[in-house]
């Protein structure tokens, strides 16, 4: 029940965060931080309970649940890697913000059923840079690494990722 409550509250905050972005309003970082703290505590108490909730997500809530689910998975993986609670909070914050840039991708591309054209995929790939841009534009009071997590979450070790084609040690560990 505690995991379900933490997840439900975080889902509401995720919805509000996406809505704020879509309406060009300021994101309430304190609410996101509070929810991430609760997720970190929940994962510390019983990782399996929170992970099971991810499997219950509804497909029509994809836009809202994806960042939350990525955050739960990242916190869980970070816990397995031995990160401390503060590091888990930073990781959770970065992953909550990682796809905000998708709020600036045209709906016909974002929700297109089937394969994207090369031009459409180029637009879609811009979401990572846009996630970082939103954090900058709103002057969100978050750690610099949160910005890096959001901006560089599609970089790949071989340099084939985006937006900056970073490779190897150029990619932040987070």
Legacy VTK file of the C-alpha trace (Angstrom):
# vtk DataFile Version 3.0
C-alpha trace
ASCII
DATASET POLYDATA
POINTS 174 float
0.000 0.000 0.000
2.827 2.449 0.731
4.388 1.742 -2.662
1.040 2.221 -4.404
0.514 5.537 -2.608
4.008 6.782 -3.512
3.566 5.714 -7.132
0.101 7.282 -7.416
1.269 10.567 -5.948
4.298 10.617 -8.243
2.072 9.852 -11.228
-0.083 12.896 -10.405
3.045 15.038 -10.186
4.294 13.621 -13.492
0.986 14.575 -15.134
1.223 18.095 -13.683
4.836 18.422 -14.853
3.956 17.449 -18.432
0.912 19.738 -18.392
3.004 22.661 -17.139
5.489 22.120 -19.974
2.758 21.935 -22.564
1.274 25.212 -21.297
4.674 26.942 -20.953
4.297 27.189 -17.179
6.966 26.714 -14.539
7.477 23.180 -13.217
7.115 22.746 -9.454
10.504 21.213 -8.701
9.729 20.893 -4.992
6.818 18.531 -5.738
8.998 16.443 -8.067
11.780 16.323 -5.471
9.303 15.274 -2.752
7.961 12.460 -4.937
11.440 11.251 -5.856
12.325 11.187 -2.139
9.274 8.988 -1.523
10.257 6.693 -4.400
13.792 6.343 -3.011
12.345 5.474 0.411
9.919 3.002 -1.159
12.658 1.267 -3.159
14.736 1.082 0.027
11.821 -0.530 1.895
10.648 -3.001 -0.729
11.932 -2.711 -4.283
9.683 -5.511 -5.557
6.456 -3.793 -4.473
7.226 -0.630 -6.421
8.543 -2.531 -9.443
5.301 -4.534 -9.605
3.353 -1.292 -9.967
5.204 -0.515 -13.189
3.621 -3.592 -14.741
0.161 -2.232 -13.927
0.522 0.955 -15.980
-2.169 1.653 -18.537
-1.157 2.218 -22.142
-3.271 5.373 -22.421
-1.216 6.930 -19.634
2.081 6.318 -21.447
3.038 9.974 -21.686
2.656 10.414 -17.952
3.914 7.070 -16.702
7.044 6.641 -18.837
9.261 9.121 -16.977
7.984 7.876 -13.634
8.630 4.253 -14.600
12.118 5.092 -15.871
12.764 6.857 -12.567
11.654 3.821 -10.536
13.819 1.521 -12.664
16.824 3.854 -12.433
16.498 4.208 -8.652
16.206 0.441 -8.330
19.265 -0.125 -10.548
21.169 2.563 -8.641
20.324 0.882 -5.347
21.697 -2.388 -6.743
24.882 -0.541 -7.735
25.298 0.734 -4.177
24.417 4.401 -4.720
23.594 6.272 -1.527
20.241 7.967 -0.954
21.399 11.392 -2.192
22.794 9.855 -5.378
19.521 7.954 -5.836
17.589 11.217 -5.444
19.707 12.916 -8.112
19.255 9.944 -10.439
15.511 9.966 -9.766
15.237 13.688 -10.489
17.186 13.412 -13.741
15.074 10.558 -15.003
11.836 12.321 -14.067
12.922 15.224 -16.302
14.497 13.150 -19.085
11.629 13.251 -21.601
10.209 16.726 -20.952
11.426 17.715 -24.405
8.770 15.460 -25.911
6.210 18.098 -24.900
7.685 20.223 -27.712
7.561 17.526 -30.377
4.565 17.884 -32.718
1.817 15.405 -31.833
1.631 13.936 -35.326
5.255 12.819 -34.934
5.163 11.891 -31.256
2.052 9.730 -31.615
2.576 8.425 -35.125
1.684 4.763 -35.395
4.356 2.962 -37.339
7.835 3.912 -38.416
8.968 7.528 -38.521
10.497 8.951 -41.689
14.124 10.110 -41.499
12.956 13.731 -41.190
10.432 12.838 -38.469
13.047 10.851 -36.566
15.412 13.845 -36.719
12.708 15.950 -35.072
12.046 13.245 -32.464
15.752 12.945 -31.637
15.728 16.607 -30.673
13.680 15.820 -27.545
16.772 15.089 -25.440
18.303 18.498 -26.141
14.882 20.083 -25.591
14.649 18.413 -22.157
17.859 20.171 -21.157
16.643 23.401 -22.748
13.438 23.368 -20.678
15.458 22.992 -17.468
17.620 25.962 -18.561
14.713 28.162 -19.713
12.786 27.645 -16.508
15.941 28.088 -14.413
14.861 25.044 -12.425
16.658 24.750 -9.082
18.181 21.326 -9.751
21.702 19.951 -9.597
23.778 20.352 -12.785
23.910 16.576 -13.164
20.080 16.476 -13.375
20.381 18.672 -16.471
23.042 16.347 -17.914
20.899 13.255 -17.293
17.978 14.861 -19.110
20.064 16.153 -22.015
22.305 13.128 -22.583
20.039 10.147 -21.882
20.288 8.940 -25.509
24.079 9.121 -25.844
25.742 5.784 -26.666
29.171 4.470 -25.723
30.182 4.183 -29.406
29.202 7.780 -30.220
26.113 6.828 -32.220
23.715 8.469 -29.759
22.343 11.982 -29.577
22.195 14.950 -29.208
25.987 15.439 -29.025
27.317 12.062 -30.224
29.361 11.718 -27.047
31.310 8.506 -26.649
33.017 6.556 -23.923
34.065 8.623 -20.920
32.555 11.793 -22.452
29.152 10.482 -21.382
28.302 11.311 -17.773
28.045 8.147 -15.648
24.584 9.157 -14.529
LINES 1 175
174 0 1 2 3 4 5 6 7 8 9 10 11 12 13 14 15 16 17 18 19 20 21 22 23 24 25 26 27 28 29 30 31 32 33 34 35 36 37 38 39 40 41 42 43 44 45 46 47 48 49 50 51 52 53 54 55 56 57 58 59 60 61 62 63 64 65 66 67 68 69 70 71 72 73 74 75 76 77 78 79 80 81 82 83 84 85 86 87 88 89 90 91 92 93 94 95 96 97 98 99 100 101 102 103 104 105 106 107 108 109 110 111 112 113 114 115 116 117 118 119 120 121 122 123 124 125 126 127 128 129 130 131 132 133 134 135 136 137 138 139 140 141 142 143 144 145 146 147 148 149 150 151 152 153 154 155 156 157 158 159 160 161 162 163 164 165 166 167 168 169 170 171 172 173
